Amino acid sequence: MQVFLFFTSTVFAASLAIANVVNVYLSAKDTKTVETAIMRACQDKDWTPVKKPDNIITATLHVIQHMIVVDINYSKTGYSITYKDSVNMQYNASKNKIHAKYSAWVANFSKSIKGNIVY
């Protein structure tokens, strides 16, 4: 007698509260320096930037089947990265939660911005 056992598993990534990057302090010589650092970070980390009026850059990241969109508000004294939209990231607006990778990708992006500031 042969017995066949089939196992299936579903893997769900943990959802965490959306962690926006708020008021990262910089001491850049001017706003253009911060803008350039953001654009370089986009290039370094494969984000697609779109410059908007009033010192805002909207950046999009595609990773396999996931996509996130953030707004980056900046000045010569700092920047903030705020969630704007996502696809396939388990976003739950009522609970303010999203796939755990969101925070890691945004933190890595923020670190790259800081690393690209020229003083």
Secondary structure by P-SEA (a helix, b strand, c coil): cbbbbbbbbbbbccccccccccccccccccaaaaaaaaaaaaaaabbbbbbbccbbbbbbbbcccbbbbbbbbbccccbbbbbcccccccccccccccccaaaaaaaaaaaaaaaaccc
